């Protein structure tokens, strides 16, 4: 049994909350962007992204699973045939939440949740990873250089000490003999 959400629900009961989320997801896929309260947008985001992931799979089982949530066949068809193929290369992050001003009547914080329309560029992700790697490598490089500078100095001190001790040891052996 799934763990219930903590705190107050969006509706009065768990079934009402599921219906609210299903309705918000349906309208999000129908209109590509909706305006709602921030709390509802935050609750809708993982719910809608999971449905898009099912749409990307595209098999019959995924379609039936989405149909349990979204009852409008036209919206499900649009999700599987139009929306999901747009996100085929994107590994996640299909929605964006933008905060807007408060609602006039009750001053509730409002937000716009929309499907991301920009094309995904894996090159940008690789460049960002490379920048992060060069920054971490540049931080590690001075420490490595400091270690290499200290190591030869220690080795030369040991070599000098053995060279000075060797003639003294030979002189002591000559005196004993």
CNS distance restraints for C-alpha pairs under 8 A (distance, minus, plus):
assign (resid   5 and name CA) (resid   9 and name CA) 7.48 0.50 0.50
assign (resid   9 and name CA) (resid  13 and name CA) 7.22 0.50 0.50
assign (resid   9 and name CA) (resid  14 and name CA) 7.42 0.50 0.50
assign (resid   9 and name CA) (resid  17 and name CA) 6.61 0.50 0.50
assign (resid  10 and name CA) (resid  16 and name CA) 7.96 0.50 0.50
assign (resid  10 and name CA) (resid  17 and name CA) 5.62 0.50 0.50
assign (resid  10 and name CA) (resid  20 and name CA) 7.70 0.50 0.50
assign (resid  10 and name CA) (resid  40 and name CA) 7.43 0.50 0.50
assign (resid  11 and name CA) (resid  16 and name CA) 5.19 0.50 0.50
assign (resid  11 and name CA) (resid  17 and name CA) 4.83 0.50 0.50
assign (resid  11 and name CA) (resid  20 and name CA) 7.40 0.50 0.50
assign (resid  12 and name CA) (resid  16 and name CA) 6.33 0.50 0.50
assign (resid  12 and name CA) (resid  17 and name CA) 7.32 0.50 0.50
assign (resid  13 and name CA) (resid  17 and name CA) 6.31 0.50 0.50
assign (resid  14 and name CA) (resid  18 and name CA) 6.28 0.50 0.50
assign (resid  15 and name CA) (resid  19 and name CA) 6.27 0.50 0.50
assign (resid  16 and name CA) (resid  20 and name CA) 6.20 0.50 0.50
assign (resid  17 and name CA) (resid  21 and name CA) 6.26 0.50 0.50
assign (resid  18 and name CA) (resid  22 and name CA) 6.07 0.50 0.50
assign (resid  19 and name CA) (resid  23 and name CA) 6.02 0.50 0.50
assign (resid  20 and name CA) (resid  24 and name CA) 6.14 0.50 0.50
assign (resid  21 and name CA) (resid  25 and name CA) 6.04 0.50 0.50
assign (resid  21 and name CA) (resid  43 and name CA) 7.82 0.50 0.50
assign (resid  21 and name CA) (resid  44 and name CA) 6.13 0.50 0.50
assign (resid  21 and name CA) (resid  47 and name CA) 7.59 0.50 0.50
assign (resid  22 and name CA) (resid  26 and name CA) 6.08 0.50 0.50
assign (resid  22 and name CA) (resid  69 and name CA) 5.72 0.50 0.50
assign (resid  22 and name CA) (resid  70 and name CA) 6.08 0.50 0.50
assign (resid  23 and name CA) (resid  27 and name CA) 6.27 0.50 0.50
assign (resid  23 and name CA) (resid  70 and name CA) 7.62 0.50 0.50
assign (resid  24 and name CA) (resid  28 and name CA) 6.05 0.50 0.50
assign (resid  24 and name CA) (resid  44 and name CA) 7.15 0.50 0.50
assign (resid  25 and name CA) (resid  29 and name CA) 6.23 0.50 0.50
assign (resid  25 and name CA) (resid  44 and name CA) 6.95 0.50 0.50
assign (resid  25 and name CA) (resid  47 and name CA) 7.67 0.50 0.50
assign (resid  25 and name CA) (resid  48 and name CA) 5.81 0.50 0.50
assign (resid  25 and name CA) (resid  70 and name CA) 7.64 0.50 0.50
assign (resid  26 and name CA) (resid  30 and name CA) 6.10 0.50 0.50
assign (resid  26 and name CA) (resid  70 and name CA) 6.03 0.50 0.50
assign (resid  26 and name CA) (resid  72 and name CA) 7.68 0.50 0.50
assign (resid  26 and name CA) (resid  75 and name CA) 6.77 0.50 0.50
assign (resid  27 and name CA) (resid  31 and name CA) 5.90 0.50 0.50
assign (resid  27 and name CA) (resid  32 and name CA) 7.72 0.50 0.50
assign (resid  27 and name CA) (resid  34 and name CA) 7.15 0.50 0.50
assign (resid  28 and name CA) (resid  32 and name CA) 5.11 0.50 0.50
assign (resid  28 and name CA) (resid  33 and name CA) 5.43 0.50 0.50
assign (resid  28 and name CA) (resid  34 and name CA) 5.82 0.50 0.50
assign (resid  28 and name CA) (resid 113 and name CA) 7.78 0.50 0.50
assign (resid  28 and name CA) (resid 114 and name CA) 7.00 0.50 0.50
assign (resid  28 and name CA) (resid 115 and name CA) 7.75 0.50 0.50
assign (resid  29 and name CA) (resid  33 and name CA) 7.71 0.50 0.50
assign (resid  29 and name CA) (resid  75 and name CA) 6.56 0.50 0.50
assign (resid  29 and name CA) (resid  78 and name CA) 7.75 0.50 0.50
assign (resid  29 and name CA) (resid  79 and name CA) 6.69 0.50 0.50
assign (resid  29 and name CA) (resid  83 and name CA) 7.93 0.50 0.50
assign (resid  30 and name CA) (resid  75 and name CA) 5.95 0.50 0.50
assign (resid  30 and name CA) (resid  78 and name CA) 7.91 0.50 0.50
assign (resid  32 and name CA) (resid 114 and name CA) 5.70 0.50 0.50
assign (resid  32 and name CA) (resid 115 and name CA) 5.56 0.50 0.50
assign (resid  33 and name CA) (resid 112 and name CA) 6.85 0.50 0.50
assign (resid  33 and name CA) (resid 113 and name CA) 5.72 0.50 0.50
assign (resid  33 and name CA) (resid 114 and name CA) 4.02 0.50 0.50
assign (resid  33 and name CA) (resid 115 and name CA) 6.40 0.50 0.50
assign (resid  34 and name CA) (resid 112 and name CA) 5.68 0.50 0.50
assign (resid  34 and name CA) (resid 113 and name CA) 5.63 0.50 0.50
assign (resid  34 and name CA) (resid 114 and name CA) 6.42 0.50 0.50
assign (resid  35 and name CA) (resid 110 and name CA) 7.07 0.50 0.50
assign (resid  35 and name CA) (resid 111 and name CA) 5.78 0.50 0.50
assign (resid  35 and name CA) (resid 112 and name CA) 4.40 0.50 0.50
assign (resid  35 and name CA) (resid 113 and name CA) 6.43 0.50 0.50
assign (resid  36 and name CA) (resid  40 and name CA) 6.54 0.50 0.50
assign (resid  36 and name CA) (resid  41 and name CA) 6.38 0.50 0.50
assign (resid  36 and name CA) (resid 110 and name CA) 5.74 0.50 0.50
assign (resid  36 and name CA) (resid 111 and name CA) 5.63 0.50 0.50
assign (resid  36 and name CA) (resid 112 and name CA) 6.33 0.50 0.50
assign (resid  36 and name CA) (resid 113 and name CA) 7.63 0.50 0.50
assign (resid  37 and name CA) (resid  41 and name CA) 6.20 0.50 0.50
assign (resid  37 and name CA) (resid 108 and name CA) 6.81 0.50 0.50
assign (resid  37 and name CA) (resid 109 and name CA) 5.83 0.50 0.50
assign (resid  37 and name CA) (resid 110 and name CA) 4.25 0.50 0.50
assign (resid  37 and name CA) (resid 111 and name CA) 5.59 0.50 0.50
assign (resid  38 and name CA) (resid  42 and name CA) 6.11 0.50 0.50
assign (resid  38 and name CA) (resid  99 and name CA) 7.17 0.50 0.50
assign (resid  38 and name CA) (resid 109 and name CA) 5.91 0.50 0.50
assign (resid  38 and name CA) (resid 110 and name CA) 5.23 0.50 0.50
assign (resid  38 and name CA) (resid 111 and name CA) 5.09 0.50 0.50
assign (resid  39 and name CA) (resid  43 and name CA) 6.27 0.50 0.50
assign (resid  40 and name CA) (resid  44 and name CA) 5.95 0.50 0.50
assign (resid  41 and name CA) (resid  45 and name CA) 6.12 0.50 0.50
assign (resid  41 and name CA) (resid  97 and name CA) 7.01 0.50 0.50
assign (resid  41 and name CA) (resid 111 and name CA) 6.86 0.50 0.50
assign (resid  41 and name CA) (resid 112 and name CA) 7.55 0.50 0.50
assign (resid  41 and name CA) (resid 113 and name CA) 6.16 0.50 0.50
assign (resid  42 and name CA) (resid  46 and name CA) 7.80 0.50 0.50
assign (resid  42 and name CA) (resid  97 and name CA) 7.83 0.50 0.50
assign (resid  43 and name CA) (resid  47 and name CA) 7.13 0.50 0.50
assign (resid  44 and name CA) (resid  48 and name CA) 5.97 0.50 0.50
assign (resid  45 and name CA) (resid  49 and name CA) 6.12 0.50 0.50
assign (resid  45 and name CA) (resid  95 and name CA) 6.63 0.50 0.50
assign (resid  45 and name CA) (resid 113 and name CA) 7.90 0.50 0.50
assign (resid  46 and name CA) (resid  50 and name CA) 6.07 0.50 0.50
assign (resid  47 and name CA) (resid  51 and name CA) 6.56 0.50 0.50
assign (resid  48 and name CA) (resid  52 and name CA) 6.32 0.50 0.50
assign (resid  48 and name CA) (resid  95 and name CA) 7.97 0.50 0.50
assign (resid  49 and name CA) (resid  53 and name CA) 6.23 0.50 0.50
assign (resid  49 and name CA) (resid  92 and name CA) 7.63 0.50 0.50
assign (resid  49 and name CA) (resid  93 and name CA) 7.29 0.50 0.50
assign (resid  49 and name CA) (resid  94 and name CA) 6.10 0.50 0.50
assign (resid  49 and name CA) (resid  95 and name CA) 7.03 0.50 0.50
assign (resid  50 and name CA) (resid  54 and name CA) 6.41 0.50 0.50
assign (resid  51 and name CA) (resid  55 and name CA) 6.26 0.50 0.50
assign (resid  51 and name CA) (resid  66 and name CA) 6.40 0.50 0.50
assign (resid  52 and name CA) (resid  56 and name CA) 6.23 0.50 0.50
assign (resid  52 and name CA) (resid  79 and name CA) 7.14 0.50 0.50
assign (resid  52 and name CA) (resid  83 and name CA) 7.70 0.50 0.50
assign (resid  52 and name CA) (resid  84 and name CA) 5.96 0.50 0.50
assign (resid  52 and name CA) (resid  94 and name CA) 7.64 0.50 0.50
assign (resid  53 and name CA) (resid  57 and name CA) 6.59 0.50 0.50
assign (resid  53 and name CA) (resid  84 and name CA) 7.57 0.50 0.50
assign (resid  54 and name CA) (resid  58 and name CA) 6.69 0.50 0.50
assign (resid  54 and name CA) (resid  62 and name CA) 5.28 0.50 0.50
assign (resid  54 and name CA) (resid  63 and name CA) 7.27 0.50 0.50
assign (resid  54 and name CA) (resid  66 and name CA) 7.21 0.50 0.50
assign (resid  55 and name CA) (resid  62 and name CA) 6.82 0.50 0.50
assign (resid  55 and name CA) (resid  63 and name CA) 7.03 0.50 0.50
assign (resid  55 and name CA) (resid  66 and name CA) 7.99 0.50 0.50
assign (resid  55 and name CA) (resid  79 and name CA) 6.24 0.50 0.50
assign (resid  55 and name CA) (resid  80 and name CA) 4.84 0.50 0.50
assign (resid  55 and name CA) (resid  84 and name CA) 5.31 0.50 0.50
assign (resid  56 and name CA) (resid  80 and name CA) 7.01 0.50 0.50
assign (resid  56 and name CA) (resid  84 and name CA) 5.00 0.50 0.50
assign (resid  56 and name CA) (resid  85 and name CA) 6.64 0.50 0.50
assign (resid  56 and name CA) (resid  87 and name CA) 7.46 0.50 0.50
assign (resid  56 and name CA) (resid  88 and name CA) 6.38 0.50 0.50
assign (resid  57 and name CA) (resid  62 and name CA) 6.77 0.50 0.50
assign (resid  58 and name CA) (resid  62 and name CA) 6.34 0.50 0.50
assign (resid  58 and name CA) (resid  63 and name CA) 6.76 0.50 0.50
assign (resid  58 and name CA) (resid  80 and name CA) 6.37 0.50 0.50
assign (resid  59 and name CA) (resid  63 and name CA) 6.37 0.50 0.50
assign (resid  60 and name CA) (resid  64 and name CA) 6.18 0.50 0.50
assign (resid  61 and name CA) (resid  65 and name CA) 6.15 0.50 0.50
assign (resid  62 and name CA) (resid  66 and name CA) 6.21 0.50 0.50
assign (resid  63 and name CA) (resid  67 and name CA) 6.14 0.50 0.50
assign (resid  63 and name CA) (resid  76 and name CA) 7.61 0.50 0.50
assign (resid  63 and name CA) (resid  80 and name CA) 7.79 0.50 0.50
assign (resid  64 and name CA) (resid  68 and name CA) 6.49 0.50 0.50
assign (resid  65 and name CA) (resid  69 and name CA) 7.26 0.50 0.50
assign (resid  66 and name CA) (resid  70 and name CA) 6.05 0.50 0.50
assign (resid  66 and name CA) (resid  76 and name CA) 7.24 0.50 0.50
assign (resid  67 and name CA) (resid  71 and name CA) 5.70 0.50 0.50
assign (resid  67 and name CA) (resid  72 and name CA) 7.79 0.50 0.50
assign (resid  67 and name CA) (resid  73 and name CA) 7.51 0.50 0.50
assign (resid  67 and name CA) (resid  76 and name CA) 6.92 0.50 0.50
assign (resid  70 and name CA) (resid  75 and name CA) 7.59 0.50 0.50
assign (resid  70 and name CA) (resid  76 and name CA) 6.82 0.50 0.50
assign (resid  71 and name CA) (resid  76 and name CA) 7.97 0.50 0.50
assign (resid  72 and name CA) (resid  76 and name CA) 6.45 0.50 0.50
assign (resid  73 and name CA) (resid  77 and name CA) 6.03 0.50 0.50
assign (resid  74 and name CA) (resid  78 and name CA) 6.17 0.50 0.50
assign (resid  75 and name CA) (resid  79 and name CA) 6.08 0.50 0.50
assign (resid  76 and name CA) (resid  80 and name CA) 6.24 0.50 0.50
assign (resid  77 and name CA) (resid  81 and name CA) 5.84 0.50 0.50
assign (resid  77 and name CA) (resid  82 and name CA) 7.88 0.50 0.50
assign (resid  78 and name CA) (resid  82 and name CA) 5.15 0.50 0.50
assign (resid  78 and name CA) (resid  83 and name CA) 6.36 0.50 0.50
assign (resid  79 and name CA) (resid  83 and name CA) 4.81 0.50 0.50
assign (resid  79 and name CA) (resid  84 and name CA) 5.82 0.50 0.50
assign (resid  80 and name CA) (resid  84 and name CA) 5.43 0.50 0.50
assign (resid  80 and name CA) (resid  85 and name CA) 7.39 0.50 0.50
assign (resid  81 and name CA) (resid  85 and name CA) 6.67 0.50 0.50
assign (resid  82 and name CA) (resid  86 and name CA) 6.80 0.50 0.50
assign (resid  83 and name CA) (resid  87 and name CA) 6.97 0.50 0.50
assign (resid  84 and name CA) (resid  88 and name CA) 6.40 0.50 0.50
assign (resid  86 and name CA) (resid 119 and name CA) 7.88 0.50 0.50
assign (resid  87 and name CA) (resid  91 and name CA) 7.88 0.50 0.50
assign (resid  87 and name CA) (resid  94 and name CA) 7.18 0.50 0.50
assign (resid  87 and name CA) (resid 120 and name CA) 7.86 0.50 0.50
assign (resid  89 and name CA) (resid 120 and name CA) 6.72 0.50 0.50
assign (resid  90 and name CA) (resid  94 and name CA) 7.76 0.50 0.50
assign (resid  90 and name CA) (resid 120 and name CA) 5.77 0.50 0.50
assign (resid  93 and name CA) (resid 116 and name CA) 7.91 0.50 0.50
assign (resid  94 and name CA) (resid 115 and name CA) 5.82 0.50 0.50
assign (resid  94 and name CA) (resid 116 and name CA) 5.54 0.50 0.50
assign (resid  95 and name CA) (resid 113 and name CA) 6.70 0.50 0.50
assign (resid  95 and name CA) (resid 114 and name CA) 5.50 0.50 0.50
assign (resid  95 and name CA) (resid 115 and name CA) 4.46 0.50 0.50
assign (resid  95 and name CA) (resid 116 and name CA) 5.34 0.50 0.50
assign (resid  96 and name CA) (resid 113 and name CA) 5.59 0.50 0.50
assign (resid  96 and name CA) (resid 114 and name CA) 5.40 0.50 0.50
assign (resid  96 and name CA) (resid 115 and name CA) 6.32 0.50 0.50
assign (resid  96 and name CA) (resid 116 and name CA) 6.20 0.50 0.50
assign (resid  97 and name CA) (resid 111 and name CA) 6.47 0.50 0.50
assign (resid  97 and name CA) (resid 112 and name CA) 5.67 0.50 0.50
assign (resid  97 and name CA) (resid 113 and name CA) 4.45 0.50 0.50
assign (resid  97 and name CA) (resid 114 and name CA) 6.64 0.50 0.50
assign (resid  98 and name CA) (resid 111 and name CA) 5.45 0.50 0.50
assign (resid  98 and name CA) (resid 112 and name CA) 5.16 0.50 0.50
assign (resid  98 and name CA) (resid 113 and name CA) 6.44 0.50 0.50
assign (resid  99 and name CA) (resid 109 and name CA) 7.77 0.50 0.50
assign (resid  99 and name CA) (resid 110 and name CA) 6.17 0.50 0.50
assign (resid  99 and name CA) (resid 111 and name CA) 4.18 0.50 0.50
assign (resid  99 and name CA) (resid 112 and name CA) 6.33 0.50 0.50
assign (resid 100 and name CA) (resid 109 and name CA) 7.43 0.50 0.50
assign (resid 100 and name CA) (resid 110 and name CA) 5.52 0.50 0.50
assign (resid 100 and name CA) (resid 111 and name CA) 5.16 0.50 0.50
assign (resid 100 and name CA) (resid 112 and name CA) 7.05 0.50 0.50
assign (resid 101 and name CA) (resid 109 and name CA) 6.53 0.50 0.50
assign (resid 101 and name CA) (resid 110 and name CA) 6.09 0.50 0.50
assign (resid 101 and name CA) (resid 111 and name CA) 7.82 0.50 0.50
assign (resid 102 and name CA) (resid 107 and name CA) 4.94 0.50 0.50
assign (resid 102 and name CA) (resid 108 and name CA) 5.25 0.50 0.50
assign (resid 102 and name CA) (resid 109 and name CA) 4.44 0.50 0.50
assign (resid 102 and name CA) (resid 110 and name CA) 5.41 0.50 0.50
assign (resid 103 and name CA) (resid 107 and name CA) 4.73 0.50 0.50
assign (resid 103 and name CA) (resid 108 and name CA) 5.19 0.50 0.50
assign (resid 103 and name CA) (resid 109 and name CA) 6.39 0.50 0.50
assign (resid 103 and name CA) (resid 110 and name CA) 6.28 0.50 0.50
assign (resid 104 and name CA) (resid 108 and name CA) 7.91 0.50 0.50
assign (resid 121 and name CA) (resid 125 and name CA) 7.14 0.50 0.50
assign (resid 122 and name CA) (resid 126 and name CA) 6.32 0.50 0.50
assign (resid 123 and name CA) (resid 127 and name CA) 6.14 0.50 0.50
assign (resid 124 and name CA) (resid 128 and name CA) 6.18 0.50 0.50
assign (resid 125 and name CA) (resid 129 and name CA) 6.23 0.50 0.50
assign (resid 126 and name CA) (resid 130 and name CA) 6.08 0.50 0.50
assign (resid 127 and name CA) (resid 131 and name CA) 6.13 0.50 0.50
assign (resid 128 and name CA) (resid 132 and name CA) 6.26 0.50 0.50
assign (resid 129 and name CA) (resid 133 and name CA) 6.17 0.50 0.50
assign (resid 130 and name CA) (resid 134 and name CA) 6.15 0.50 0.50
assign (resid 131 and name CA) (resid 135 and name CA) 6.21 0.50 0.50
assign (resid 132 and name CA) (resid 136 and name CA) 6.30 0.50 0.50
assign (resid 133 and name CA) (resid 137 and name CA) 5.99 0.50 0.50
assign (resid 134 and name CA) (resid 138 and name CA) 5.91 0.50 0.50
assign (resid 135 and name CA) (resid 139 and name CA) 6.31 0.50 0.50
assign (resid 136 and name CA) (resid 140 and name CA) 6.28 0.50 0.50
assign (resid 137 and name CA) (resid 141 and name CA) 5.95 0.50 0.50
assign (resid 138 and name CA) (resid 142 and name CA) 7.08 0.50 0.50
assign (resid 139 and name CA) (resid 143 and name CA) 7.43 0.50 0.50
assign (resid 140 and name CA) (resid 144 and name CA) 6.39 0.50 0.50
assign (resid 141 and name CA) (resid 145 and name CA) 6.18 0.50 0.50
assign (resid 142 and name CA) (resid 146 and name CA) 6.16 0.50 0.50
assign (resid 143 and name CA) (resid 147 and name CA) 6.40 0.50 0.50
assign (resid 144 and name CA) (resid 148 and name CA) 6.36 0.50 0.50
assign (resid 145 and name CA) (resid 149 and name CA) 6.18 0.50 0.50
assign (resid 146 and name CA) (resid 150 and name CA) 6.25 0.50 0.50
assign (resid 147 and name CA) (resid 151 and name CA) 6.14 0.50 0.50
assign (resid 148 and name CA) (resid 152 and name CA) 6.84 0.50 0.50
assign (resid 149 and name CA) (resid 153 and name CA) 6.87 0.50 0.50
assign (resid 150 and name CA) (resid 154 and name CA) 6.41 0.50 0.50
assign (resid 151 and name CA) (resid 155 and name CA) 6.30 0.50 0.50
assign (resid 152 and name CA) (resid 156 and name CA) 6.11 0.50 0.50
assign (resid 153 and name CA) (resid 157 and name CA) 6.30 0.50 0.50
assign (resid 154 and name CA) (resid 158 and name CA) 6.41 0.50 0.50
assign (resid 155 and name CA) (resid 159 and name CA) 6.25 0.50 0.50
assign (resid 156 and name CA) (resid 160 and name CA) 6.09 0.50 0.50
assign (resid 157 and name CA) (resid 161 and name CA) 6.18 0.50 0.50
assign (resid 158 and name CA) (resid 162 and name CA) 6.31 0.50 0.50
assign (resid 159 and name CA) (resid 163 and name CA) 6.25 0.50 0.50
assign (resid 160 and name CA) (resid 164 and name CA) 6.31 0.50 0.50
assign (resid 161 and name CA) (resid 165 and name CA) 6.17 0.50 0.50
assign (resid 162 and name CA) (resid 166 and name CA) 6.01 0.50 0.50
assign (resid 163 and name CA) (resid 167 and name CA) 7.22 0.50 0.50
assign (resid 164 and name CA) (resid 168 and name CA) 6.88 0.50 0.50
assign (resid 165 and name CA) (resid 169 and name CA) 6.06 0.50 0.50
assign (resid 166 and name CA) (resid 170 and name CA) 6.22 0.50 0.50
assign (resid 167 and name CA) (resid 171 and name CA) 6.13 0.50 0.50
assign (resid 168 and name CA) (resid 172 and name CA) 6.26 0.50 0.50
assign (resid 169 and name CA) (resid 173 and name CA) 6.25 0.50 0.50
assign (resid 170 and name CA) (resid 174 and name CA) 6.20 0.50 0.50
assign (resid 171 and name CA) (resid 175 and name CA) 6.23 0.50 0.50
assign (resid 172 and name CA) (resid 176 and name CA) 6.34 0.50 0.50
assign (resid 173 and name CA) (resid 177 and name CA) 6.16 0.50 0.50
